């Protein structure tokens, strides 16, 4: 008869936790691994483990919990409010992009948001923005710089967007 041995997070040595952290995105370390227990929070307490980079994927539940909390955007300047959807588009997480637009007000869905997704090569963000009717370039120029922005970032895979019909 075999006995099962269970191991909890508290029993993991610091070097094993460090190895686990090395396999995660840095935002997952900041938003998830640090919450496992007090030892993990203490081990990963430096700024490289506590800073969440919004232009990189953030777990959607954590993003929503923070940005949809009442009053979260109240302290942001207009420039910062405009930047939040751009950062979310650049991360490629459509759920976070939706939350960012809801948090700051959908009226801030400008061509800059689209350009941020294109410059980062985030096809899903760009497709979703396209489907929502987001402008792809400044209105005064009458044409989109989307492909140039994508190509400038080395993201030629976004050329598939050139074949999409604009939404009605």
C-alpha positions as CSV (number, residue, x, y, z in Angstrom):
1,X,0.0,0.0,0.0
2,X,1.4,3.4,-1.0
3,X,1.0,6.4,1.1
4,X,0.4,9.7,-0.7
5,X,2.6,12.6,0.1
6,X,1.1,16.0,-0.3
7,X,3.1,19.1,-0.7
8,X,1.8,22.6,-0.2
9,X,3.2,25.9,-1.4
10,X,4.5,26.6,2.1
11,X,6.8,23.6,1.8
12,X,8.5,24.6,-1.4
13,X,12.0,25.8,-1.0
14,X,12.8,29.4,-2.2
15,X,14.8,28.1,-5.2
16,X,11.9,26.1,-6.4
17,X,9.6,29.1,-6.1
18,X,12.2,31.1,-8.1
19,X,12.2,28.4,-10.8
20,X,8.4,28.5,-11.0
21,X,8.5,32.3,-11.2
22,X,11.0,32.1,-14.1
23,X,8.4,30.2,-16.1
24,X,5.7,32.7,-15.7
25,X,5.1,36.1,-17.3
26,X,6.2,38.8,-15.0
27,X,2.7,40.1,-14.6
28,X,1.6,36.7,-13.4
29,X,4.3,36.8,-10.8
30,X,3.0,40.2,-9.7
31,X,-0.7,39.4,-9.8
32,X,-0.8,35.7,-8.9
33,X,2.3,34.0,-7.6
34,X,2.9,36.7,-4.9
35,X,-0.6,35.9,-3.5
36,X,0.1,32.2,-2.9
37,X,1.4,32.8,0.6
38,X,3.4,35.2,2.8
39,X,6.7,33.5,1.9
40,X,6.1,34.0,-1.9
41,X,5.1,37.6,-1.2
42,X,8.3,38.2,0.7
43,X,10.5,36.5,-1.8
44,X,9.0,38.4,-4.7
45,X,8.7,41.8,-3.1
46,X,11.1,43.8,-5.4
47,X,9.8,46.2,-8.0
48,X,10.5,43.8,-10.8
49,X,8.0,41.5,-9.2
50,X,5.4,44.0,-7.9
51,X,5.0,46.3,-11.0
52,X,2.3,45.3,-13.4
53,X,3.1,46.2,-17.0
54,X,-0.2,47.0,-18.7
55,X,1.2,46.7,-22.2
56,X,1.9,43.0,-21.5
57,X,-0.7,40.3,-20.8
58,X,-2.4,40.7,-17.4
59,X,-4.7,38.0,-16.1
60,X,-8.2,39.3,-17.2
61,X,-9.8,38.7,-13.7
62,X,-7.1,40.7,-12.0
63,X,-7.3,43.5,-14.7
64,X,-11.0,43.7,-14.3
65,X,-11.0,43.6,-10.5
66,X,-8.6,46.6,-10.5
67,X,-9.9,48.8,-13.3
68,X,-13.7,48.2,-12.8
69,X,-13.5,49.1,-9.1
70,X,-15.4,52.3,-8.3
71,X,-13.3,55.4,-8.6
72,X,-10.2,53.7,-10.0
73,X,-9.9,56.0,-13.0
74,X,-10.9,59.1,-11.1
75,X,-7.3,60.1,-10.3
76,X,-6.1,59.6,-13.9
77,X,-5.4,62.6,-16.1
78,X,-7.0,62.7,-19.6
79,X,-3.7,61.7,-21.1
80,X,-3.5,58.6,-18.8
81,X,-7.1,57.7,-19.6
82,X,-6.3,57.8,-23.3
83,X,-3.2,55.7,-22.7
84,X,-5.0,52.9,-20.8
85,X,-6.9,51.4,-23.8
86,X,-3.7,51.8,-25.9
87,X,-1.7,49.7,-23.4
88,X,-4.5,47.1,-23.2
89,X,-4.5,46.9,-27.0
90,X,-0.8,46.5,-27.1
91,X,-1.1,43.6,-24.6
92,X,-3.2,41.6,-27.0
93,X,-5.7,40.6,-24.4
94,X,-9.1,41.5,-25.8
95,X,-10.9,41.0,-22.5
96,X,-8.6,43.6,-20.9
97,X,-9.1,46.0,-23.9
98,X,-12.9,45.8,-23.3
99,X,-12.5,46.5,-19.6
100,X,-10.1,49.4,-20.3
101,X,-12.6,51.0,-22.7
102,X,-15.4,50.5,-20.2
103,X,-13.3,51.9,-17.4
104,X,-12.3,55.1,-19.3
105,X,-15.5,55.5,-21.4
106,X,-15.8,54.1,-24.9
107,X,-15.5,57.6,-26.3
108,X,-11.8,57.2,-26.0
109,X,-11.7,54.5,-28.7
110,X,-9.5,56.4,-31.2
111,X,-7.1,55.5,-33.9
112,X,-4.3,55.6,-31.3
113,X,-5.8,52.5,-29.7
114,X,-5.8,50.7,-33.0
115,X,-2.2,51.9,-33.8
116,X,-1.0,50.6,-30.4
117,X,-2.4,47.1,-31.2
118,X,-0.9,47.2,-34.7
119,X,2.5,48.4,-33.5
120,X,2.6,45.5,-31.1
121,X,1.5,43.0,-33.7
122,X,-1.6,42.0,-31.7
123,X,-4.0,40.6,-34.3
124,X,-6.8,39.8,-32.0
125,X,-6.9,43.3,-30.5
126,X,-6.9,44.8,-34.0
127,X,-9.6,42.4,-35.2
128,X,-11.8,43.2,-32.3
129,X,-11.3,47.0,-32.7
130,X,-12.0,46.7,-36.4
131,X,-15.3,44.9,-35.6
132,X,-16.2,47.7,-33.1
133,X,-15.7,50.3,-35.8
134,X,-12.6,51.8,-34.3
135,X,-11.0,54.3,-36.6
136,X,-7.7,53.0,-38.0
137,X,-6.2,56.4,-38.8
138,X,-6.6,60.1,-38.3
139,X,-9.8,61.3,-40.0
140,X,-8.1,64.4,-41.5
141,X,-5.9,62.2,-43.6
142,X,-8.7,60.1,-45.0
143,X,-6.7,56.9,-45.0
144,X,-5.3,54.4,-42.6
145,X,-1.6,54.2,-41.6
146,X,-2.4,50.8,-40.0
147,X,-0.4,48.7,-42.4
148,X,2.6,51.1,-42.2
149,X,2.4,51.0,-38.4
150,X,2.2,47.2,-38.4
151,X,5.0,46.9,-40.9
152,X,7.2,49.4,-39.0
153,X,6.9,47.1,-36.0
154,X,7.8,44.1,-38.1
155,X,4.3,42.7,-37.9
156,X,3.5,41.9,-41.5
157,X,1.0,39.2,-40.3
158,X,-1.4,42.1,-39.7
159,X,-1.7,42.6,-43.4
160,X,-4.7,40.2,-43.3
161,X,-6.6,43.2,-41.9
162,X,-6.2,45.0,-45.2
163,X,-8.6,42.4,-46.8
164,X,-11.3,43.0,-44.1
165,X,-14.4,44.9,-45.1
166,X,-15.2,47.8,-42.8
167,X,-18.1,47.1,-40.4
168,X,-21.5,48.5,-41.4
